[in-house]
């Protein structure tokens, strides 16, 4: 199957180091944020602001968006 995927398949945990400048998307909620290389991935404020049933500690993952913003 050949298709263009706008997301990098590698996920990054909260607290890990941002590998390169770019836009990243919160996997659970879809919120997007621009981060610079060397920063740390933080908890998603959008997820934290939602009802507790949407926020699951340990499932806070980020993916880099490739191409479109």
N, C-alpha and C positions, 0 to 999 in steps of 0.2 A: 504494500500500500504506500503510495507516494503522495505526501501532502506536506504543506508548509505549516510548521508548528510555531506559534509565536511565543511559546514558553520553553524554557530550558527544562529538561527533565530532572536535573539535579535539584534537590531541596536542601534548605539551610535551616538549622535549628536556631531558636532564640539564644543569643549569647555568643554565637559563632561569628567569625570575622567576615565582613563583606569582601568577596574576592575582586570585584571590579565595579567601577561606576556604572550606574544604570538604574532602570526602573525594576522594581521587584513587586510581586503580588503575594498577598497573604493567601495561603492555600485554603483555609477554612471559610473565609468570608469574601475574598476577591478584592479587598482594598489594595490600592496601588500606592507605592511610595518610591521617591527617588533617593537612592543611597550612594554614598561615596566609598571607594575602596578603603579598607582599614577601619571603617566604623564597625560597630557591633549590631547584629540584628536584635531589635528590641521587640517586646510584646506588642501586638497590634492593638492600638488604642480603640479601633473600631470594634474589634472582638470583645475587648474588655468592657465596652459601653453597652453591649447587647445583653439580653437576658442570659442568666447563668447557663441555661441549657445549651446555648450556642458556643460558650467558651469552654474548652477542654484543655486544661494544662497538659503539656506534653505533646499536643497536636499542633502547636504553634509552629508552622513551617512557612518558609518563604521560597519562591521560585523567581528566577530572573526572567523578565519579559524581553524577548528578542524581536527586534523590528518595530512594530506598532507600539504606540504609547497610549 
